[in-house]
Amino acid sequence: MTTYTAAQVMTATPVVPVIVVDNVEQAVNLGKALVAGGVPVLEVTLRTDAALEAITALRKEVPDAIVGAGTVCSRAQYIQAVEAGSQFIISPGLTPDLLAVGKEYDIPYLPAVATISDILLGLEYGYDHFKFFPAEVNGGVKALKAFSGPMPHIRFCPTGGINEKNYKDYLALESVLCVGGSWIVPTDLVQAGNWDEITELAKSVQQ
Ligand SMILES: O=C(O)C(=O)C[C@H](O)[C@H](O)COP(=O)(O)O
């Protein structure tokens, strides 16, 4: 099994799709559609009962994807996500327990920060790659520029409120390796099984 670094996951695609899946078949079809469109990194959120099974199935059925778990909010969820086969883990925030469990496994963990104090806490545990969430309501591009004053070496995946109109503003920052978002996996297209259109959306995102 290939183990990536956080930087490798974050530079494998300019956009990490934040995925919500209802069942395994839908997840596999969605994963194939995204990979076909040049977006290999898949963040499967643990918001549905199907999520863990979907991660396991994606690892098996879509070998070109880099499959991770999102919305990981506790140590127990972290371990379940690793056991399901996740190649990276993302949280919407951070806690001392999450930062500690992330160091117990080899795969990359992106805790989310919203403030300099969050970044300082993450640094204490040895993290320097973070999700920035929710990006737009926490100051967006301006906040990231301000963070980079005292913290020029920190790298981010901003997520939350990012879309086709503003993602390039984020990617233009040196501190931003990728952005996260749901806009390339719209619920209506996923529910309708409109995989070709999702492939086209994936193709439309550029560095
Ligand atoms: O569940 C998580 O762990 C999250 O981080 C939330 C997601 O990242 C946002 O729901 C995506 O934000 P939008 O692209 O604005 O829809």
The ligand as a Gaussian input file, in Angstrom:
#p B3LYP/6-31G(d) Opt

LIG

0 1
 O      -17.806000      17.896000       6.664000
 C      -16.696000      18.415000       6.734000
 O      -15.739000      17.913000       7.290000
 C      -16.492000      19.697000       6.116000
 O      -15.404000      20.180000       6.116000
 C      -17.579000      20.390000       5.480000
 C      -17.319000      20.519000       4.015000
 O      -15.993000      20.795000       3.783000
 C      -18.168000      21.547000       3.434000
 O      -19.486000      21.125000       3.509000
 C      -17.828000      21.827000       2.013000
 O      -18.137000      23.123000       1.853000
 P      -18.871000      23.677000       0.560000
 O      -17.953000      23.440000      -0.591000
 O      -19.085000      25.096000       0.887000
 O      -20.149000      22.882000       0.432000

